[in-house]
Structures are given as structure tokens and as C-alpha cells.
Amino acid sequence: MPDARNLDAPHPDAYPHANNAPPHAPEQAPVYQPTETIIVDDRVVSCDGGIGGLGHPRVWLRIVQDSKLCPYCSRLYVLAAGAGDSDAH
């Protein structure tokens, strides 16, 4: 007779935590250091890594407060003082 165990289930000792669940993610996200800081005059900027074909796919970033870090290349876009205050789209 075949074994009726669920072979897709993790081994009982795989996670020594409560309810045999994987540990929770850390409460704080890791802090990344910017590779470059770029001062901009608009709240919406595009980033492609800046090195031609060796860059990354173009992404559009919206600066909500005063800066935004590109998730691909870690360039930091900082809004210039007094810039981006208009309500234009």
C-alpha cells in the first residue's frame, strides 16, 4: 500500500517556530545607500540606470516628499528646494 503522507508538506522540524510556520520578515526594511544623488525640478522622473544598454528598464518614479530611491540602481532623486510645488499634472 502506498505511503499516505503529503510529500509536499515541510518536514515537522523544518521550522522550529510556533505552528510550524516560517519566521516572520524583519520589522524594518533594509536601508540602501544611494549610488548617486541627482537633484531634480519635477516630482515625476524617469530612470534607466544611465549607462546605455548596460542600464536597467526605464522606470517612472514619483517623488512624494523630498526624495525617491530607484529600486533598480539605487540612484537617489532629490527634489530641488521650491520645485514641484505646482498642482499641474
Number of C-alpha atoms within 10 A of each C-alpha: 3 4 6 6 7 8 8 6 8 11 10 10 8 11 13 11 11 8 8 13 12 11 10 7 7 7 6 6 7 7 6 9 10 13 11 11 13 11 12 17 15 16 21 16 14 12 18 17 18 12 8 8 9 9 13 14 11 12 14 12 17 15 18 11 10 13 18 19 20 18 12 14 16 16 19 18 27 19 21 15 11 8 12 18 10 9 5 5 4
